[in-house]
Amino acid sequence: MADNNSLSDLADLKDIAGEAVETIGAPLAPKAPAAPLREQELDAHGRAYATGRRKDAVARVWLKPGTGKVTVNGRDQEVYFARPTLRLVIDQPFQIADRAGQYDVVATVKGGGLSGQAGAVKHGIAQALAKFEPALRTTVKAAGFLTRDSRVVERKKYGRAKARRSFQFSKR
């Protein structure tokens, strides 16, 4: 029932099959692209829109070609995010995609604190960048910027001082 074929016999079969395909004139198998390229999503003004979220903060982000100016809630990013670390967080998607200074960003942010708002703007910029240039999606996704960070503050439980901390125990 089992045939006694060796590896050399299989190699010969491969050569024969390759010659047969070449004689027909059809190529072996065309290579498909690694991922299907999405379409560019722009609004009527030529901007890409995305929503970014982090903790309790929600950011609406519009991205358009420009000089690299970032405006948050009508103020410049240096004024709104005074800490340099928060501005570094916002610039991460552009640094990864090698597009620093090529896009203007207009963002409106609500909720949360400054750190959560900076994370929400970063998430929104990454989403909008992937919509404006679909070829950059794999780069931004590999860096983890398209994934929404789902960590939020745990709620306080009754009978406890905070979410997990209980009141100080007194023996007497």
GIMO-V332760 format. One record per helix or strand. SS is the DSSP state (A for helix, B for strand). FROM is the first residue (numbers start at 1). LEN is the number of residues. If there is no record, write none. Layout:
ss->SS from->FROM len->LEN
ss->SS from->FROM len->LEN
//
This chain:
ss->A from->7 len->18
ss->B from->48 len->7
ss->B from->57 len->9
ss->B from->70 len->3
ss->B from->75 len->2
ss->A from->77 len->4
ss->A from->84 len->14
ss->B from->103 len->8
ss->A from->114 len->19
ss->A from->134 len->9
//
